[in-house]
């Protein structure tokens, strides 16, 4: 019998799918290119669609169906999920997948209903929703039980989940509408202000990934192209890590401010456990060099970063999807 049990992390930036028995079978940008005159007509999705960002003409439009952890466009999100499922052959073979879906921390019942509606439209009718911070902790391999909580900061593309969790529940958590895209936007603004050069989002993301660093004396550099703000002509400049450090610091300073507010609400017992184990980072932007040292200095608590943090949530989803007891225990009940 074919295995059609999958875990989906439907993120603002990337969609990851884990299939039991195979591992991660899809990891692509949550992006679509649609017809400008008929927005319900999707031409391409994922990596192919992302290449068109900033390069489309009047006939085409690049859209993000999921934004800041919420479904922005039901029709486009449904088509995107359907096309992703076709890529892993589940829909092509007529198999109706059983899905464990990661949802943002603190998600409301009406938002869960909207996620379910999108998956229903893509041919999925067996859906179990679990809050993402718990899945992230499991995917990172962090020691976690009903009585041993941990603290997760998952910096996604559109949102950041900050939460104290146990294997029983999210003890306290918040889904913040700030993520890696905000860092990109801040880099764009900084380069325009300081160098008079306008760059696009793909270039800003490239700069962040190549030379973004929170180490004070990092000397990495990269050449980038853009449009001169004053002449309108193409121009190239050399950007160093020191040129974009401040925007990155400002982003994480805000995240840490929210973290401290959340920690202040924890009970003495939970605080003591977290003080001992520290804070665990996940999400693609947690790969920025120097983050652990910077966070420890700001929060005065030990922090841990990982090598492949962008896959933690969907890996945790795979763990739960393969364990009926855990699935029943962690399933969110829509109210």
C-alpha positions in Angstrom: 0.0 0.0 0.0 1.3 3.4 -0.9 2.3 5.8 1.9 0.4 9.0 1.5 1.0 10.5 5.0 2.8 13.9 4.8 3.6 16.9 6.9 3.3 20.4 5.4 5.0 23.6 6.6 3.1 26.2 4.6 5.3 29.2 5.2 5.2 32.8 4.0 8.6 32.3 2.3 8.9 28.6 1.7 6.7 25.5 1.6 8.3 22.3 2.9 6.7 18.9 2.6 7.8 15.7 4.5 6.6 12.3 3.3 6.7 9.4 5.7 9.3 6.9 4.6 11.1 9.3 2.3 11.9 12.5 4.3 11.7 16.0 2.8 10.3 15.6 -0.7 9.7 19.3 -1.5 11.2 22.6 -0.4 10.2 25.5 -2.6 9.3 29.2 -2.3 5.7 30.0 -1.5 5.4 32.1 -4.7 3.2 32.0 -7.8 3.1 33.8 -11.1 -0.4 34.4 -12.4 -2.0 36.1 -15.3 -2.6 39.8 -14.5 -6.0 39.8 -16.2 -7.0 36.5 -14.6 -5.5 36.2 -11.2 -7.0 32.8 -10.7 -4.8 31.4 -13.6 -1.5 30.3 -12.2 1.4 29.9 -14.7 4.1 28.7 -12.4 4.9 28.1 -8.7 7.9 27.7 -6.4 11.5 28.2 -7.5 10.5 28.8 -11.1 8.1 31.6 -10.0 10.5 33.2 -7.6 13.0 33.8 -10.5 10.4 36.1 -12.0 10.3 38.4 -9.0 10.9 42.0 -10.1 11.2 40.9 -13.7 7.5 40.4 -14.9 5.8 42.5 -17.5 2.2 43.6 -17.7 0.8 40.2 -18.6 2.2 38.5 -15.5 2.2 39.1 -11.8 4.2 37.6 -9.0 2.1 36.9 -5.9 2.6 35.5 -2.4 -0.6 33.6 -1.4 0.6 33.3 2.2 1.8 36.4 3.9 2.9 36.9 7.5 1.7 33.5 8.5 -1.8 33.9 7.1 -3.6 32.9 3.9 -3.8 36.1 1.8 -5.5 34.7 -1.3 -7.5 31.4 -1.0 -7.6 30.6 -4.7 -3.9 31.2 -5.3 -2.9 29.3 -2.2 -5.1 26.4 -3.2 -3.6 26.2 -6.7 -0.1 26.5 -5.3 -0.6 23.6 -2.8 -2.3 21.5 -5.5 0.7 22.1 -7.9 3.2 21.2 -5.1 1.3 18.0 -4.4 1.4 17.2 -8.1 5.2 17.7 -8.0 5.5 14.9 -5.4 3.0 12.8 -7.5 0.3 12.4 -4.8 -2.4 14.1 -6.8 -1.3 12.8 -10.1 -1.7 9.2 -8.8 -5.1 10.0 -7.4 -3.9 9.5 -3.8 -5.6 11.7 -1.2 -2.8 12.6 1.2 -3.3 12.6 5.0 -1.7 15.8 6.1 -0.2 17.0 9.4 -0.2 20.8 9.0 2.0 23.2 10.9 0.1 26.4 11.9 1.4 29.6 13.6 1.6 29.9 17.3 -1.7 31.1 18.8 -3.7 30.6 15.6 -7.4 31.3 15.9 -10.2 28.9 14.9 -11.3 31.0 11.9 -7.7 31.0 10.6 -7.4 27.2 11.0 -10.7 26.9 9.0 -9.1 29.0 6.2 -6.0 26.7 6.1 -8.3 23.7 6.0 -10.3 25.3 3.2 -7.2 25.7 1.1 -6.1 22.1 1.6 -9.6 20.8 0.9 -9.5 22.7 -2.4 -6.3 20.9 -3.2 -7.9 17.5 -2.6 -6.8 17.0 1.0 -9.6 16.1 3.5 -7.7 14.4 6.4 -6.0 17.3 8.2 -4.4 17.5 11.6 -3.2 21.0 12.7 -0.3 21.4 15.3 1.2 24.6 16.5 4.6 25.1 14.9 6.8 25.8 17.9 6.3 22.3 19.3 7.1 20.8 15.9 10.2 23.0 15.6 11.5 21.8 19.0 11.0 18.2 18.0 12.6 18.8 14.6 15.7 20.4 16.2 16.1 17.4 18.5 15.7 19.6 21.6 15.1 17.6 24.8 11.4 18.2 25.5 8.8 16.3 27.6 5.5 17.2 29.3 7.4 18.4 32.3 10.6 19.7 30.6 9.8 22.9 28.6 12.1 24.7 26.2 12.2 28.1 24.6 12.0 28.5 20.8 12.6 31.5 18.5 11.8 30.5 15.0 12.7 33.3 12.5 10.7 32.5 9.4 10.5 34.6 6.2 7.3 36.5 7.1 6.8 35.8 10.8 8.8 34.8 13.9 7.3 32.4 16.4 8.5 33.0 19.9 7.4 30.4 22.5 8.0 28.4 25.6 6.7 24.9 24.9 6.4 21.5 26.4 5.4 18.2 24.8 2.0 18.9 26.1 1.3 22.5 25.0 2.5 25.9 24.1 2.9 27.4 27.6 3.2 30.9 26.3 3.9 32.1 22.8 3.4 34.8 20.2 3.5 34.9 16.4 5.2 38.2 15.4 4.7 39.7 12.0 8.4 40.1 11.4 10.8 37.8 9.6 13.6 37.5 7.1 11.8 39.6 4.6 11.9 42.5 7.0 15.7 42.2 7.2 15.8 42.2 3.4 13.6 45.4 3.3 15.9 47.1 5.9 18.9 46.2 3.8 17.3 47.7 0.7 16.6 51.0 2.6 20.1 51.1 4.1 21.9 50.7 0.8 19.6 53.3 -0.9 20.2 55.8 1.9 24.0 55.3 2.2 24.9 54.5 -1.4 22.1 56.0 -3.6 21.6 52.6 -5.1 18.2 50.9 -5.5 18.3 47.1 -5.3 15.6 44.5 -5.5 14.4 41.9 -2.9 16.3 39.0 -4.5 19.5 41.0 -4.4 18.9 42.0 -0.8 18.2 38.4 0.1 21.5 37.4 -1.7 23.4 40.0 0.3 22.0 38.8 3.6 22.8 35.2 2.9 26.3 35.8 1.5 27.7 38.4 3.9 25.1 39.0 6.7 26.9 38.8 10.0 26.5 40.0 13.6 30.3 39.7 14.3 31.6 43.2 14.7 34.8 42.7 12.7 33.6 40.5 9.9 35.1 41.6 6.6 33.2 39.6 4.0 32.3 41.6 0.9 30.2 41.1 -2.3 29.7 43.0 -5.5 26.0 43.9 -6.2 24.2 45.6 -9.1 21.3 48.0 -8.9 19.9 51.2 -10.3 21.4 54.6 -9.4 18.7 56.6 -7.5 19.8 59.9 -9.1 20.7 59.0 -12.7 18.5 56.0 -13.2 21.5 54.1 -14.8 22.7 50.6 -13.7 25.6 50.7 -11.3 27.6 48.3 -9.3 29.1 48.7 -5.8 31.0 46.6 -3.3 29.1 45.9 0.0 30.7 44.7 3.2 29.3 43.0 6.2 29.7 46.2 8.2 27.4 48.0 5.8 24.4 45.8 6.6 25.2 44.9 10.3 23.1 47.7 11.7 19.8 46.7 10.0 20.3 43.1 11.1 20.9 44.3 14.7 17.8 46.4 14.7 15.7 43.5 13.6 16.9 41.1 16.2 16.8 43.8 18.9 13.1 44.1 18.4 12.7 40.3 18.4 14.7 40.2 21.7 12.5 42.9 23.2 9.4 40.8 22.5 11.2 37.7 23.9 11.9 39.4 27.2 8.3 40.5 27.5 7.1 37.0 26.9 9.7 35.5 29.4 8.4 37.9 32.1 5.0 36.2 31.9 6.4 32.7 32.6 6.0 31.0 36.0 9.1 30.7 38.2 9.3 26.9 37.6 9.2 27.3 33.8 11.7 30.2 33.9 14.1 28.1 36.0 13.9 25.2 33.4 14.5 27.6 30.5 17.4 29.3 32.3 19.1 26.0 32.5 18.5 24.8 28.9 18.7 28.2 27.2 17.1 29.5 24.0 17.0 27.5 20.7 16.9 29.3 17.4 15.3 28.0 14.1 14.4 29.4 10.8 16.6 30.4 7.8 17.6 33.8 9.3 19.0 32.2 12.4 21.9 31.0 10.2 23.4 34.6 10.3 26.9 34.3 11.7 27.3 35.7 15.2 23.6 35.5 16.1 24.2 33.1 19.1 26.8 35.4 20.6 24.8 38.5 20.0 21.6 37.0 21.5 23.5 35.7 24.5 24.9 39.2 25.1 21.5 40.9 24.8 19.4 38.3 26.6 21.9 37.2 29.2 21.0 33.5 28.6 22.7 30.7 26.7 21.5 30.4 23.1 21.9 27.6 20.5 21.8 27.8 16.7 21.7 24.8 14.3 23.1 23.9 10.9 19.8 23.3 9.1 17.3 25.3 11.0 15.0 26.1 8.1 13.8 22.4 8.0 13.2 22.0 11.7 9.4 22.5 11.7 8.6 20.1 8.8 11.0 17.5 10.3 9.1 17.8 13.6 5.9 17.4 11.6 7.2 14.2 10.1 8.0 12.9 13.6 4.5 13.7 14.8 2.8 12.4 11.7 4.5 9.0 12.2 3.4 8.7 15.8 -0.4 8.3 16.4 -0.1 9.0 20.1 1.7 12.3 19.5 -0.7 13.2 16.8 -3.7 12.7 19.0 -2.0 14.5 21.9 -0.9 17.6 20.0 -3.8 18.0 17.6 -5.5 21.5 17.7 -9.2 21.4 18.1 -10.9 24.2 16.1 -13.3 26.1 18.3 
